[in-house]
């Protein structure tokens, strides 16, 4: 198969797939709808990444530079696929400008959308300017401006981080755990404490899921080394007493109501399916799962495949995922695309 691999999405998974293909001597065409590559870590201004503690602009920026400087990767930004027709080995993608691109296989690395806290109004976002999201705090940290209350620019003395905003919440149709929020929140809490030693940081949680090897470095270190306080609670609402924000709820360990004042409240927002997934499903002819993510079969027999032969998927397009695992899946999808191209389509689909 001589046609290039079409990659949709220029975030960590897509960048990883493009680099892996280039390393194997294969051409790819990378399509990104935004005006630059990097995905959420670059476009949303992430600060230090978990678990490397590298700045996103350096770590993911390095991946971008590696791809943009590779002659085997053709990058198309401000672009999108309007139609995708044909069969493995002979696909034709029509871009929004009318350009047609030939491809042997395709990889969907289209990522996710951050949960919009407007959909959780009782927790104060959109009502009180000092109720912000983890992404906004990441932007404060990465910009060098420092963590400040948006309402008046003052330095907060007390900050609350509310976990599971847009995750594990059946009332708003978000049954899934977003996987990375606990660890990212612990990381942000430690960064706030390092930047503002006099600021008290509290994390409100249902359960803590700093999975794998992250428990010691984030959950315990945040408490023992950085003195972050954890409160197991069910939150009812975030209001204001006119001077400070009030987080009201029930301490579920001692079974009593609590109301604690804060200068800033941070929503640890979860990962939603990409808002474009319905369109992507229609254009590429792939199925979505019941949550709205791109559906994939059992990984034991179908590495990175979708419901359409010759179309593969990687990263958070299939569900909440870490950056590191998205990068690994991008490499796996590149391998799957090349392996698929090396065998007859009928055999590969079985």
NUKE-412150 format. One line per 2 residues: number of its first residue (from 0); their letters; for each residue x, y, z of C-alpha. Coordinates in steps of 0.05 Angstrom, whole numbers, plus 5000, padded with zeros to 4 digits. Example, Ala and Ser with C-alpha at 12.3 -4.5 7.8 and 13.67 -1.06 7.14 Angstrom:
0	AS	5246,4910,5156  5273,4979,5143
END
This chain:
0	XX	5000,5000,5000  5031,5065,4978
2	XX	4979,5116,5000  4992,5156,5064
4	XX	4956,5145,5130  4905,5199,5145
6	XX	4907,5222,5218  4850,5264,5246
8	XX	4870,5305,5307  4935,5339,5325
10	XX	4937,5325,5400  4984,5277,5437
12	XX	4954,5214,5405  4955,5242,5334
14	XX	5025,5271,5341  5050,5204,5368
16	XX	5018,5166,5310  5048,5213,5258
18	XX	5118,5208,5289  5114,5132,5294
20	XX	5093,5126,5221  5149,5173,5199
22	XX	5200,5132,5240  5178,5071,5200
24	XX	5186,5110,5135  5111,5118,5122
26	XX	5077,5182,5100  5018,5212,5136
28	XX	4971,5271,5128  4953,5303,5194
30	XX	4887,5341,5196  4874,5390,5254
32	XX	4811,5432,5259  4845,5486,5302
34	XX	4898,5535,5278  4956,5497,5311
36	XX	4976,5429,5335  4982,5404,5407
38	XX	4911,5388,5427  4883,5406,5496
40	XX	4951,5412,5531  4973,5468,5484
42	XX	4906,5498,5463  4880,5500,5535
44	XX	4946,5523,5566  4960,5465,5613
46	XX	5015,5476,5665  5058,5419,5692
48	XX	5039,5350,5667  5026,5287,5708
50	XX	5070,5247,5721  5132,5279,5690
52	XX	5122,5349,5720  5145,5377,5653
54	XX	5112,5440,5628  5061,5423,5575
56	XX	5088,5476,5528  5156,5441,5530
58	XX	5135,5368,5530  5078,5371,5480
60	XX	5110,5430,5444  5169,5385,5431
62	XX	5123,5333,5400  5093,5387,5355
64	XX	5162,5411,5332  5183,5339,5317
66	XX	5123,5328,5272  5122,5396,5238
68	XX	5195,5388,5219  5186,5318,5189
70	XX	5182,5315,5113  5141,5251,5117
72	XX	5084,5287,5153  5038,5334,5116
74	XX	5003,5379,5165  4936,5413,5150
76	XX	4911,5460,5204  4844,5498,5203
78	XX	4817,5438,5166  4766,5382,5174
80	XX	4742,5322,5135  4674,5331,5103
82	XX	4668,5262,5071  4707,5197,5073
84	XX	4694,5145,5020  4725,5082,4991
86	XX	4758,5020,5019  4822,5004,5056
88	XX	4880,5020,5011  4838,5067,4969
90	XX	4803,5117,5014  4788,5188,4991
92	XX	4777,5243,5042  4746,5309,5020
94	XX	4767,5367,5064  4724,5427,5080
96	XX	4760,5469,5027  4743,5418,4974
98	XX	4813,5387,4972  4814,5312,4963
100	XX	4865,5269,5000  4881,5197,4983
102	XX	4895,5151,5041  4907,5077,5052
104	XX	4881,5077,5124  4858,5128,5175
106	XX	4869,5141,5249  4819,5180,5291
108	XX	4856,5216,5346  4802,5267,5359
110	XX	4806,5271,5434  4754,5296,5482
112	XX	4717,5359,5505  4723,5388,5575
114	XX	4658,5384,5615  4623,5452,5617
116	XX	4610,5470,5690  4550,5511,5668
118	XX	4515,5443,5669  4527,5440,5745
120	XX	4499,5509,5764  4485,5493,5837
122	XX	4560,5491,5848  4567,5565,5831
124	XX	4602,5566,5763  4575,5623,5720
126	XX	4544,5656,5781  4606,5674,5821
128	XX	4669,5696,5784  4714,5664,5837
130	XX	4686,5595,5820  4733,5571,5766
132	XX	4755,5505,5734  4819,5465,5738
134	XX	4835,5487,5666  4830,5560,5687
136	XX	4878,5548,5745  4925,5512,5698
138	XX	4924,5574,5653  4940,5619,5713
140	XX	4999,5575,5730  5026,5566,5659
142	XX	5019,5640,5642  5062,5661,5702
144	XX	5008,5709,5725  4998,5670,5790
146	XX	4936,5643,5822  4889,5701,5836
148	XX	4815,5711,5848  4784,5734,5782
150	XX	4735,5780,5817  4786,5829,5844
152	XX	4856,5800,5832  4870,5786,5904
154	XX	4913,5727,5926  4868,5673,5956
156	XX	4880,5651,6028  4834,5591,6023
158	XX	4819,5549,5961  4771,5490,5953
160	XX	4778,5439,5896  4714,5400,5883
162	XX	4725,5333,5851  4680,5296,5802
164	XX	4649,5356,5768  4619,5325,5706
166	XX	4640,5255,5726  4605,5198,5763
168	XX	4541,5239,5763  4479,5203,5736
170	XX	4435,5263,5748  4469,5299,5690
172	XX	4482,5238,5648  4556,5229,5664
174	XX	4563,5160,5693  4636,5150,5678
176	XX	4698,5166,5719  4743,5214,5681
178	XX	4805,5177,5706  4854,5235,5712
180	XX	4817,5287,5754  4839,5263,5823
182	XX	4912,5261,5805  4910,5327,5767
184	XX	4874,5360,5825  4925,5336,5875
186	XX	4979,5362,5829  4946,5430,5823
188	XX	4936,5433,5898  5010,5422,5908
190	XX	5027,5475,5856  4982,5525,5891
192	XX	5014,5509,5958  5084,5518,5928
194	XX	5065,5584,5897  5025,5609,5956
196	XX	5052,5578,6021  5002,5616,6063
198	XX	4942,5591,6024  4902,5533,6053
200	XX	4878,5484,6000  4821,5434,6012
202	XX	4800,5378,5965  4728,5355,5970
204	XX	4719,5283,5946  4671,5224,5941
206	XX	4728,5175,5931  4801,5185,5912
208	XX	4825,5150,5849  4898,5166,5842
210	XX	4906,5101,5805  4968,5059,5794
212	XX	5034,5088,5818  5005,5157,5830
214	XX	4980,5144,5901  5045,5159,5937
216	XX	5069,5216,5893  5004,5254,5891
218	XX	4953,5231,5943  4999,5221,6002
220	XX	5051,5273,5982  4998,5327,5975
222	XX	4977,5314,6047  5042,5297,6082
224	XX	5090,5344,6046  5045,5400,6022
226	XX	4992,5399,6077  4932,5396,6029
228	XX	4870,5378,6068  4819,5326,6043
230	XX	4745,5327,6061  4701,5268,6043
232	XX	4635,5302,6030  4571,5306,5990
234	XX	4566,5378,5965  4497,5410,5962
236	XX	4514,5479,5935  4564,5535,5929
238	XX	4536,5603,5950  4564,5668,5978
240	XX	4558,5706,6043  4573,5771,6007
242	XX	4647,5768,6023  4668,5696,6011
244	XX	4643,5635,5976  4609,5582,6019
246	XX	4615,5508,6002  4555,5474,6035
248	XX	4544,5400,6042  4551,5339,6086
250	XX	4615,5311,6115  4601,5238,6099
252	XX	4652,5212,6149  4620,5244,6211
254	XX	4551,5250,6181  4540,5324,6195
256	XX	4527,5386,6153  4585,5432,6138
258	XX	4592,5502,6110  4662,5528,6099
260	XX	4682,5596,6070  4732,5601,6013
262	XX	4763,5655,5970  4764,5611,5908
264	XX	4728,5547,5889  4757,5503,5834
266	XX	4716,5453,5794  4756,5391,5776
268	XX	4721,5383,5709  4716,5315,5675
270	XX	4724,5291,5604  4664,5291,5557
272	XX	4661,5258,5489  4686,5304,5434
274	XX	4628,5350,5414  4642,5331,5341
276	XX	4633,5256,5353  4564,5251,5320
278	XX	4593,5285,5258  4655,5242,5260
280	XX	4612,5180,5266  4572,5199,5205
282	XX	4631,5221,5162  4676,5162,5177
284	XX	4621,5110,5185  4643,5088,5255
286	XX	4599,5069,5314  4596,5106,5380
288	XX	4588,5072,5448  4530,5086,5495
290	XX	4567,5145,5526  4581,5179,5459
292	XX	4655,5161,5452  4681,5124,5390
294	XX	4668,5050,5399  4723,4999,5393
296	XX	4719,4923,5397  4759,4879,5445
298	XX	4832,4902,5446  4855,4830,5453
300	XX	4840,4815,5380  4829,4883,5348
302	XX	4884,4932,5364  4858,5004,5359
304	XX	4805,4984,5308  4736,5015,5300
306	XX	4673,4986,5269  4697,5006,5199
308	XX	4754,4966,5168  4816,5008,5156
310	XX	4796,5062,5206  4832,5061,5273
312	XX	4825,5102,5337  4872,5124,5393
314	XX	4872,5165,5457  4814,5199,5492
316	XX	4769,5192,5430  4748,5125,5460
318	XX	4739,5149,5532  4776,5186,5588
320	XX	4850,5176,5581  4917,5201,5607
322	XX	4965,5238,5562  5018,5184,5569
324	XX	4970,5128,5551  4943,5170,5492
326	XX	5014,5175,5466  5024,5100,5472
328	XX	4958,5087,5437  4978,5133,5381
330	XX	5039,5090,5369  4996,5028,5373
332	XX	4947,5056,5323  5004,5071,5275
334	XX	5028,5000,5281  4958,4973,5270
336	XX	4948,5017,5209  5014,4992,5179
338	XX	4999,4920,5196  4930,4925,5166
340	XX	4959,4953,5102  5006,4893,5097
342	XX	4950,4841,5093  4888,4833,5050
344	XX	4830,4874,5075  4784,4814,5083
346	XX	4835,4777,5127  4848,4839,5170
348	XX	4774,4848,5183  4764,4777,5209
END
